[in-house]
Amino acid sequence: MFNIVFFAALRETLGCGQLSWKSEARSIAGLIQELRAQGAPWDSALARPDLLCARNQQLCTPDEAITAGDEIAFFPPVTGG
């Protein structure tokens, strides 16, 4: 089971800020594939080429290995000024 958190525009698009997800995925990329398989709006929201992800509050790439109990976060890039 993974705790998945969505921030900013993703949260708004998906209509949820977090969810618990049972998965056998071994990487964040595998988890993204499972989530996208749910169809709209998941497919387009998680297909962003600029999608950022974190595992246990550490920025990482989609090929990062994951294990049950991890917190996975997804968010669009942010800018400040």
Backbone bond lengths (Angstrom), bond angles and torsions (degrees), N, CA, C in turn:
res aa  C-N    CA-C-N  psi(-1)  N-CA   C-N-CA  omega(-1)  CA-C   N-CA-C  phi
1 M - - - 1.451 - - 1.525 107.47 -
2 F 1.327 115.08 136.08 1.457 122.05 178.65 1.520 109.44 -120.12
3 N 1.319 116.24 143.44 1.447 121.34 170.66 1.522 105.92 -95.33
4 I 1.327 117.11 117.38 1.456 121.77 -177.31 1.521 108.43 -111.69
5 V 1.332 115.07 131.13 1.458 121.97 -176.74 1.523 108.77 -119.79
6 F 1.326 116.18 137.43 1.466 122.54 179.04 1.521 108.99 -119.38
7 F 1.335 116.34 136.32 1.453 121.10 -177.65 1.525 111.94 -120.58
8 A 1.324 114.34 159.05 1.470 124.49 171.97 1.531 111.54 55.33
9 A 1.335 116.76 -131.92 1.467 121.77 -175.59 1.526 111.90 -60.35
10 L 1.321 117.81 -31.60 1.472 119.17 178.36 1.521 110.59 -62.81
11 R 1.312 116.16 -42.59 1.468 121.03 178.99 1.526 110.10 -58.55
12 E 1.319 116.41 -44.15 1.456 121.27 -179.40 1.530 111.30 -67.59
13 T 1.313 116.79 -44.94 1.466 121.38 -178.41 1.524 111.70 -64.12
14 L 1.326 116.37 -42.38 1.465 120.62 -176.17 1.523 112.82 -84.64
15 G 1.314 116.77 -16.99 1.458 120.02 179.05 1.512 113.84 74.52
16 C 1.333 116.86 19.22 1.468 119.90 176.27 1.521 109.42 -153.34
17 G 1.314 115.16 148.88 1.446 120.93 -179.98 1.510 113.45 -95.14
18 Q 1.335 115.92 -25.10 1.458 119.18 178.11 1.508 110.46 -161.35
19 L 1.316 114.66 160.17 1.454 120.30 176.07 1.523 109.63 -155.68
20 S 1.309 115.44 156.94 1.463 122.09 172.63 1.510 106.43 -98.12
21 W 1.321 116.31 131.62 1.459 120.79 -172.96 1.521 109.91 -131.30
22 K 1.315 115.65 121.79 1.457 120.93 176.30 1.521 107.92 -85.44
23 S 1.330 115.86 126.16 1.456 119.56 -173.68 1.516 111.10 -154.22
24 E 1.311 115.17 152.79 1.460 121.97 172.68 1.528 110.20 -104.39
25 A 1.333 117.49 7.94 1.467 121.88 -179.21 1.522 109.49 -58.40
26 R 1.317 115.39 145.14 1.463 121.19 179.52 1.524 112.88 -108.95
27 S 1.328 116.18 -2.42 1.457 120.91 178.06 1.524 108.98 -145.72
28 I 1.316 114.99 164.59 1.461 118.86 176.68 1.520 109.80 -64.15
29 A 1.322 117.47 -36.80 1.472 120.68 177.64 1.529 110.77 -58.62
30 G 1.314 117.43 -41.81 1.460 121.22 177.50 1.518 111.76 -64.46
31 L 1.317 115.99 -38.64 1.463 121.08 177.55 1.526 110.42 -65.07
32 I 1.326 116.50 -43.04 1.470 120.67 177.50 1.524 109.72 -59.65
33 Q 1.311 117.10 -43.23 1.465 120.99 -179.85 1.527 110.73 -59.97
34 E 1.321 117.39 -43.55 1.473 120.92 178.18 1.526 111.27 -63.01
35 L 1.317 116.78 -44.77 1.463 120.38 -179.15 1.528 111.13 -65.18
36 R 1.329 116.76 -41.74 1.470 120.36 179.53 1.521 111.86 -64.63
37 A 1.321 117.88 -27.99 1.460 121.85 -179.32 1.534 112.01 -65.12
38 Q 1.329 117.61 -12.48 1.466 120.99 177.77 1.522 112.38 -72.91
39 G 1.323 117.16 -9.70 1.467 120.56 -179.64 1.516 111.60 87.16
40 A 1.320 114.66 -161.69 1.465 120.51 -177.01 1.523 110.49 -67.60
41 P 1.321 117.87 144.29 1.458 129.24 -3.31 1.530 113.58 -87.36
42 W 1.330 117.11 1.16 1.471 121.59 -176.09 1.521 112.49 -59.18
43 D 1.316 115.95 -42.10 1.459 119.95 -175.45 1.524 111.61 -59.81
44 S 1.306 117.03 -52.45 1.464 118.97 -177.36 1.530 112.38 -73.36
45 A 1.319 117.87 -36.42 1.470 120.66 -178.42 1.520 112.06 -63.59
46 L 1.320 117.05 -37.89 1.466 120.48 -176.77 1.523 112.76 -95.79
47 A 1.322 117.64 3.92 1.464 121.70 178.16 1.523 111.89 -91.71
48 R 1.310 117.60 -2.10 1.468 121.87 -178.12 1.524 110.54 -56.21
49 P 1.319 117.72 129.75 1.472 119.85 178.34 1.528 112.50 -69.14
50 D 1.333 117.09 -19.78 1.464 120.54 -179.49 1.532 112.89 -99.82
51 L 1.329 117.32 12.95 1.464 122.33 -179.52 1.522 110.38 -60.50
52 L 1.311 116.27 130.33 1.458 121.75 176.60 1.515 109.46 -104.51
53 C 1.331 116.24 151.61 1.454 119.86 179.66 1.522 110.18 -141.25
54 A 1.315 114.57 157.99 1.457 121.70 178.15 1.519 108.32 -140.61
55 R 1.301 115.43 146.77 1.474 122.60 174.73 1.515 106.78 -117.98
56 N 1.310 116.22 120.90 1.464 122.09 -178.91 1.535 111.70 50.04
57 Q 1.322 114.69 46.65 1.462 125.14 174.96 1.530 114.07 67.07
58 Q 1.333 116.86 23.91 1.459 122.15 175.00 1.519 108.47 -122.80
59 L 1.330 116.54 123.01 1.466 119.37 178.19 1.523 109.67 -54.79
60 C 1.328 115.65 142.87 1.457 120.36 -179.63 1.522 109.47 -154.60
61 T 1.312 116.08 -179.29 1.458 121.98 177.12 1.525 108.45 -103.20
62 P 1.332 117.17 163.11 1.464 119.84 -179.00 1.534 114.29 -61.38
63 D 1.318 118.26 -19.66 1.466 118.96 179.31 1.531 112.50 -83.10
64 E 1.322 117.64 3.70 1.464 122.71 177.95 1.525 110.33 -60.65
65 A 1.324 115.84 132.13 1.466 121.36 176.67 1.528 109.32 -70.46
66 I 1.323 116.51 144.15 1.456 121.96 179.40 1.519 109.70 -129.01
67 T 1.329 114.77 155.07 1.462 120.68 176.24 1.523 108.75 -134.56
68 A 1.317 115.92 156.35 1.464 121.14 -179.01 1.525 109.59 -51.96
69 G 1.323 115.29 138.86 1.451 121.70 -179.82 1.518 113.81 95.93
70 D 1.332 117.37 -12.32 1.462 120.42 178.44 1.522 110.83 -67.57
71 E 1.345 114.70 150.59 1.457 120.75 169.57 1.522 106.81 -99.55
72 I 1.322 115.72 125.07 1.459 122.27 179.69 1.518 107.54 -114.21
73 A 1.321 116.42 128.54 1.458 120.73 179.61 1.519 110.01 -118.86
74 F 1.314 115.65 142.88 1.455 122.70 176.43 1.519 108.92 -124.98
75 F 1.333 115.68 139.29 1.462 119.60 179.45 1.521 109.94 -160.30
76 P 1.343 115.88 152.71 1.459 119.81 175.68 1.525 108.52 -77.70
77 P 1.324 117.39 162.15 1.461 119.05 176.38 1.516 110.00 -62.60
78 V 1.307 116.13 148.32 1.462 120.90 -179.69 1.526 109.05 -121.58
79 T 1.297 114.81 151.26 1.454 120.18 176.50 1.512 108.21 -128.55
80 G 1.273 115.25 157.01 1.463 119.82 179.65 1.510 109.51 -132.56
81 G 1.267 114.75 174.06 1.451 117.07 -179.61 1.486 111.60 -157.04
